[in-house]
């Protein structure tokens, strides 16, 4: 069954208090209540990872180990996480392939990018386009 993002948002309203304004925080809450999200559970605790990998007897759980440099870690309230979270809301055919070589101003003027920037600025008013 395919659930659209707007349908998930309508469910979210009943589950999440109004003080949750960051998209990623909303998705974390939604995943906690078993709503479908594009999130991957990641933890630094291997015992927590094993618990969640094995909690459902109906499927074989999987555990992956990642090695990430400390400098590459992004936190939930960072601009980078905000951008990626909002890109995930875009339609499945969203792509910058045909416009990636444009200069900054022309790139930002494209309708899809302009709307993406609007969504990002809703969450992060200080976000700069350049």
Secondary structure, 3 states (H helix, E strand, C coil): CCCCHHHHHHHHHHHCCCCCCCHHHHHHHHHHCCCCCCCCCCCCCHHHHHHHHHCCCCCCCCCCCCCCCHHHCCCCCCHHHHHHHHHHCCCCCCCCCCCCCCCHHHHHHCHHHHHHHHHHHHHCCCCCCC
